[in-house]
Amino acid sequence: MKYVVVSGGVISGIGKGVLASSTGMLLKTLGLKVTSIKIDPYMNLDAGTMSPLEHGECFVLNDGGETDLDLGNYERYLGVTLTKDHNITTGKVYSHVIAKERRGDYLGKTVQVVPHLTNAIQDWIERVSRIPVDDSAMEPDVCIIELGGTVGDIESAPFVEALRQFQFRVGRENFALIHVSLVPVIHGEQKTKPTQAAIKDLRSLGLTPDMIACRCSETLDKPTIEKIAMFCHVGPEQVVNVHDVASTYHVPLLLLEQRMIDYLAERLKLSDISLNVEDKQRGDKLLARWRRLTTSIDESFETVKIALVGKYINLKDSYLSVIKALEHSSMRCQKKLEIVWVDASYLEPQANEADKQHFHKAWKDVSSADGILVPGGFGTRGTEGMISAAKWARENNVPYLGVCLGLQIATIEFVRNVLNIEGATSSEFYPETPEDKQVVVYMPEIDKENMGGTMRLGLRPTTFQHDTEWSKIRKLYGNAATVEERHRHRYEINPKLIPELEKKGLMFVGRDDTGQRCEIFELKNHPYYVATQYHPEYMSKVLDPSQPFLGLVAASAGVLQDFLAEESIRAAQVKADF
């Protein structure tokens, strides 16, 4: 097993996740099987109870693990399926060690950070890195480990020490470290001192970088690279210039141009790993597809404008998987994506003059968009604005996609304005609402006391109902009978209302395996009015976009019929082959 550790210095949010994902993707182009681990030095057991405005989105895995958003990057770039154990947090490790101490596993010894905690971290890495994560069901060849936070922070100290020891446990030829640092440009001059200081701190902790990835807004000058190499005790070929590019999808090719993989192949003796012809061909095809992808980005000129009506728009990372799913779909449609960020609260009538300006701008953005997306969320803030956006899309034949809360919102709007049930709402927003007006209800099996890890989580099947051959979303799924997607919710549509809703044309085309729980609705006689209770964005891949998102972007760009015809042909071919 080969290990590539990606750490960061100077500032957080420097792009370690993209660099780790890009490095892993390039290693896959060699035909290698790659996995990833993310280390988060916070005390939380997982990201499930953390505010999206503080930490960004909570990413959900097949096994129901609520993890850091970077695991989404790994899955999207590498085409792998990770587990909750691929996200290591301080809370998880301490809980593990304390549980062992309570059982008496340490035989009465004084339990300390070194060696007990650091050994537990190393054991965890070795165990999880060998879990198969792709269709081959074989043990990976390489594991990318991203150390979250900034080296030098007190929170990450136990993990840095564990990795210092780990390099000796696995051997030099099996361990490489890439350190990501910032090279700011001040008054036109590229400053290297922050990087020099970061590398000095790293060395003082016992870790020596094999490569230094320098983030900069512009291409590094040759003297800058040489200066970093000299003062950081590395060769110029070990300094990688990660300057701003057209999109994050260009980063792998940027690294490839600078021969990063050639260096890692030599440093880690990757040629010693036995690969067959099929492995190498698969790697070559991956690289060719990635090159075509970036070319299509550069050659896309027609714009498709999607209004994202949400409640956490002050931190765009709160909707990272949604953004990526839209990007994947727009690249597939060969359109330039423009996301218009609309705070749902501003769509509600405003009391003062200052807020009225926000109100008019928000409605201008919604009414001029090619498509409207209402993503997931919690709480009452902005929900009336979301309901208004769903109503606009329904009445004006504007393509609409609702995800989780977006499905519930659109159903409430339909009940109020088509079934004419005044005051219809969700028991999440107003728990005291009379039962006959509760469109959205608490799922009966959900724990109402404990918040962490108690929602309906992870991969679940959705079965398309009979007589849904007309359904656009089903056609996008290749006319499949059943699809599997990831869930994260506590509330659901009140099953008692479904017959009345379907009489008026709001068809619940997809339900759970019991046939009772609503998973997908689609409005008949509309260009594209679809919503899902699950989160399709979690399973969208760079080279394989999520079907509901692809439908939204294609409908918004006026090319949905082309994609429906394409999927019908492909489904027919699969059936014939079978």
N, C-alpha and C positions, 0 to 999 in steps of 0.2 A: 504494500500500500504506500502510495506517495501522498505527501501532505503539502499543500500550498496555503500558507497563512497570509491573510491580508489584514494589516493593521493601519491605523491612521493617526496623524499628528496635526498639531497647530490648531485646527478647529474641527468640530463635529459636522456631520452632513456634508462631507467633502466629496462623496461619491465612491465610497468603498464598495457598496453593494453593486453598483454598475461595473466597477472594475473587477470584482470577484466573479460576477456572472459572465462578463466578457471573457475573462481568462479561462473559466470553465468551458465556455462555448468553443473557444479556440482549441482547447485540449480535446474536445469531442471531435473536431475536424480531423484530428490525427487518427481517429478510430477508437479512442479510449473511452471507457465507461467512467463517468464523472458523477460525483455526489457533492453535497454541500452541507456545512454546519454553520449556524449563526450563533455567536456568543453574545448575550445581552447582559451587561453587568448591573441590572436593576434587581431589586429585592422581590418584585412581583413574581408569582409562579409563572404567569404567562401574560399576554397582552389583552386578555379578555375584558378586564375591568378598567382599562386605561382609557382616558378621554382621547378621542381622535384629534382634538384640537391641541393636545399636548404631545402626543407621540405618533400621530399619523394613524392610518387605518390599522385595524386588526385583521390579519390574514388568516383564513380558515383552511385547514387541510382535510384530506379524505377521512382521516381518523377522528376528526372533530377538534384537533388541536388548534387553539387560538394563539397565533404566533406573531412575531415581528414581521413587518411588511417586506423585509428583504428576502424572506423565504419565497414570497411571490415572484421576486426578480429571478431567483434561481430556477424556479419551476418554469417560468416563461421562457428564459433563455436556454435552459438545458433540456427542456422537454422531459423532466423527471417528476416523480411523485414522492414527496418527502413525508416524514412523520413528525409528530409533535416532539419526539426526542431529538430531532435535528435542530431544535431551538433550545439552547442551554441558557438558563438564567441563573443569577445568584440565588434566587429563591428556591429553584429546583434543586440545585446542588447542595445547599445548606439543609434543605428538607431531607434529602437523600442521606447525608452524613448523620444528621440527628436521628433519623429512623434507625440507622445501623447502630448508633450508640445506645439507643433505647433497647434494642434487641440484645445488646451485649456482644456485638460482633467484634469490638475492639479489645475484648478480654481485659477490661478494667484499666486500659491505658488512658492517659490524659489526651483527649482529642483536640488537635490543633490544626490551624490553617495549613501549616507545613509539618508533617507530610500528608495528613489525612484528607484535607480538602483538596489539595493540589493533586494527590493521587486519584481521588474520585473524579476530578475533571479529566485527567488523562485516560482513565479507564472508560469514562463515558465516551470520549472522542473515539477511542479505538473500537469500542463496541458498535457505536452508531455508524461509523464510517464504512462498516462492512455490510450494512443492510442494503440489499438490492433495491434500486429505485427506478429502474426502467423496464421496458418490455422484455429484455433479455433474461430477467430474473437471476442475473449473475452478480457476484460481488464486484463492486466498483474497483477501478484501477487507481483513481486519483480522488482525493477529497480536498475540496476548497473550504477553508475555515476562515470566516470573517469575524474578527474581534471588534465588537461594537464599542462605541465611545471613542475617547482619545487616550492614547498611551500616556501615562503619567497621572491620570485621574485615580483617586483613591479607590473608587469602585472597581476598577479593572485590575487592581494589583494582584489578587489571587490568580486570575486567569493568565496574566503576563508571566508570573512565576511558574505556573503550571506548563505554559508553552516553552519557557526556558528549559525546564527539565525534560519536556517531551522531545525536544530536538535530539537529546542524547539517548532517550529511550528507543527512538525509531532509527537513529543513525543519520549522519549528515547527508548521505545520498538519497534519503527519503523525506527530507524536510527542507522547504524553501520559504523564505519570508519576503513578501512584497509590502513595502511601507508607502502609504499614500500621504503626500504632503502638499502644502499650498505654496505656490510661488506668486505672491501678489505683484501687481504692476502699479507703481506709485510714481506719478509725474513722468510716465513713459519709461521708467526703469524697472527691470525685473529683479525683485529682491530675493536673495537666497538665504538670508540670515534665519528666517523662521524654519526653513528646512534643515539647515545646519544644526539649530538648537534642538529640533525634534529628533534628529538622528543621534545626537549626543545623549539625549534622555533615554532613547531606546537602547543604546549600547550600554549605558550605565545600569540598565536592568537585566543585562545578560543576553540580549537579542541583537544579532547583526543582520541587517537587511541584505538580501541578495539582489534585490532590485528596488529602486526608488521611483515611484510613479508620481510625477509632478503635475498637479492640477494648476492650470493657468488659463486665463482668458484668451491668451494668444500663443502662437508658436514660440517655443523657447529658442533664444539665440544660442548659437554654438558656444560663445564664451560663457553663457549662463550654465549650460550643461557641463562644460569642462570645470567650472568653478565648483558646482555641486559635487561632481565626481571627486575632485581633489580634496575638498574639505570633509567629505563624507566617507572617504576611503573606499570608493568603488570605482570600477572602470566606466568610461563614458557610455559603453554599450549597456550598462546596467541602469542608466538613467532614462526613464521612459517619459516622453512628453505627452501628457493627456490634456491637450488644449481643447477649447470649445469647438464642437462640430455641429453639423446640421441637426443631428438627433442622437440620442443615446445608442441607437442601433448602428451608428457608424463607429462606435468605440472599438468593437472587436477588430474591425479592419484597420483602424488606426494603430492598434497594438501589433497587428500582424505586419504592417509596413515597417515597424521598428524592430522586427525580428525577436519579439519577446518570447515566442514559443520556441524558437531556435535555442535561445539561451536556457530556458527551462528544460528543454529536452536534453541538453548536454549536462546541465547542473544536476538533474534528477535521474540521469541515465534511463530516459524513457524508452530508448531503443531496446532495453533488456526485457520490456513487456512484450509477451507473445501476442501478436495480432494476426488474424486470418484475412484472407482477401476481402471477405464480406465486410469486415470491420473497416478496412481502409476505404472501400467503395462508399460505405455509408458516410464516413467522414468527408470524403470528397463531395458527395451530393449535398451534404449540409452546408459546406462552404459555398458551393455554387448557388444554392437557394438564398443564402444570406447576401451574397453579392447582388443577386437580382433584386432582392428586397430593398437594399439601400439605393440601387439605381432607380427603382420605381419611386422612392421618396424624392430623389433629386429631380425626377422628371414629372412630378405631379404638379399641375398648375391650377386645375379647377378646384374650387373650395367647396366643402360641405360644412355648414354651420350648425352645431348642436348646442342648444341651450341646456346647461346642466343646472337644474333648479334644486339646490340643496341648503343645508343648514350649517355646514362646517367649512364653508368656502374660504374662510380666512387662512386656512392651512390646506393647500392643495393636496398634500400627501394624505389627507383624510380620505380622499377618493382615488388613491393611486391605482388600484386595480381597475377601477372604472375608466380612468384616463387611458391606461394601457390597452384595455379591451377596445376602446374607441379608436386608438391609434392603430392597433392590429387590423381592425375592420376597415379603416380608411385606406391603409396601405393595400389591403386586398382589393378594394374598389378603385385603387389608383387615384385617390382624391386627396387634396390637402385639407387636413382637419383644422377647423377653428372651433375651439370650445368657448362658449360665452358663459361666464360664471354669473349666476343669478342667485342672490340671497333670497330665499323663499319668503322671509319676513317682509321684504320690500314690495312683494306683490299684494300685500294686504293693505287696505285703506289706511292712510297715515293722518295723524292728527295735526302735526305742525308743518310749517312751510318747508323747513329743511328736509324733513322726511318725505314730503311730497315730491321733491326732486328725485329722490331715490326711487319712489314709486313709479314715476313716469319713465325713468330710464330703464327700470327693470321690465316694465311692460313693453317698452320699445324693443328690448333685447329678445323677449319671449316671442313677440308677434312677428319679428323679422327673421327668426331662426328657421332653418330647414327641417329641424327635428327637435323634439323635447325629451329629455331624460330626467326622471326623478329617481334618485338612488336611495339606498337604505339609510336608516337613522333611528334615533330614539327620542322620546319626549314630544311635547306639544308645540314647541317654538317653531314657527314657520309653516305649520301644517295646513292652515287655511290658505296660505299662498300657494302651496303645492296643489291643493284641491282646485284652486282657480286655474293653475297651469294645465292640469289634466283636463279640465272642462274646456279650456281654449283649444287644446289639441283635438279633443273629441268632436267639438262642434265645427271646427274649421278644417277638418281632414288633414291635420298636421301629424306626421309620423310621431309616435309616442312609445317609449319604453319605460315601464315602471319596474323597479327592482326592490323586492321585499316591502319596505314601507311604501314604495312607489306603487305597488300592486294594491295595498290596502287603501291608500289615498284615492286612487282612481275608482276603486269600488265604492267608497264612501260618496264620491262625487256623483256616480251613476245612481246610487240609491236615492240621494237627495233630489236630483234633477230629472231623472227618468222615472223612477218608481214613486217620486214625490213624497218621500218620507222625511218630513221636516225634522231637523235636529239629529239626523243620523250621524253617528260618529264611532269612535273606537273606545273600547274600555281602557286602553292604555292612556288616552288623553283625559277622559272623564269617567272614572270608575263607577260613579253613582248614576250614570245614565240608565234609564229604564231598559229592560232586556229587549223589548221589541224594537229599540232604536240602536242597539249595539251591532254594528256591521262587522266589527273586528273584535274578537274575543280572546281571552287568555287561553292558551292551550292547556287542557286539563291535566296533562302529565308533568307540567313544568313546576319546578321548585320556586315558590314565591318569596322565600326567605333569603337563600344564598344566591348571590349574583354571578360568581365566577364559575364558568364551565357548566352552567345549568340550562342553557338554551337548547333548542333542537339544533344539533351541530353535525357537520360532516356530510359525507357522501350518502345520498338517499335516491331511491328510484322514483321516477315520475312516469306514469303510464298514460299514453294518449287514449282518449275515450273513443268509443265507436262513432262512426259517422263524422269524423273530423278530417276526411281526405281533402276538404276545401281549405284547411288551415295553412296559412302562410308559415307559421312558426314550425309546424310539423314538417312541411316540405323542406324548410331550411335544415332541419335535423335529418334529412334524407328519408322522410316518411317512416322513421323508426317507430316501433311499437312502444318502446320504453327508452328513456334516457336517464343518465345518472348525473346529478349536479350536487353542489355543496350548499348546505343550509346554515343559517345563523339567525334564528328568530324565536320569540316567545309567544307571538300572537298569530292568529289565523282568521280567515274569513269565516263568519258565522255560517255553518253548513245549512241552517234552516232557511237562509235567504237565497241559496243558489237556484232553486227552481224558478223563483220569480225573476231573478236576474237573467236567466237563460231565455225565458219567454220574451224578454225585451232585446235579446241579441247579444248580451254579454256572455260569451260562451266559455265555460271552464273546461278547456280542451285537454288539460293535463291534471291528473289527480294522483295522490299517493297510492300505495299498494292496497289500501283498504277501500279505495274508491270514494272516500268521504272528504278527505282534506284537499283543499284547492292548492294547486301548484302553478298552473299557467292559465291565464285567461286571454281571450282574443275577441275583439269586437268585430262582428260581421259587417261587411259593406263599408270598410274603412281601409285606406291605403296601407296602414300599419299601426294598429293600436293593440299592443301586446304588453303583458306584465307577468313577472315570475315571482313566486314567493321565495324561491332559492336565489342564490347569488351567482349568476353565470360568469361574472367577471373573474371569479377565482380560478376558473379552469381555462381561461383564454391564453393562448400561446402566441408568440411572435409570428410563427409560421402556420398557425392553425387558429384563426380567430373564433371567439365565442359566437354561436349562431344567433342568439337573440340580439346581440350588439351588431353583428353583421347585417341582420335584417333592418335594424334602425338606420344604420349609416347608408345602406343600399337604397332603402326607401326614401331617405332624405335627399339622396343624390339622384333619384329618379332612375335607378338601375336595378331595382329589386326583381323585376320580372326576369331579367337575364340570369340572376343568381338562382331563382326558383327553377327555371328551365334547366340550368346546369346541374342542380341537385337532383332533379327528377331523372335526368339521363344517367347520372352516376348511381343513383339508387337502383334503377332498372338494370344496369350492368352488374351490380353486386348481386342482385337477385338471380340474374341469368347465370352468373358464375357459380352461385351456390347450388 
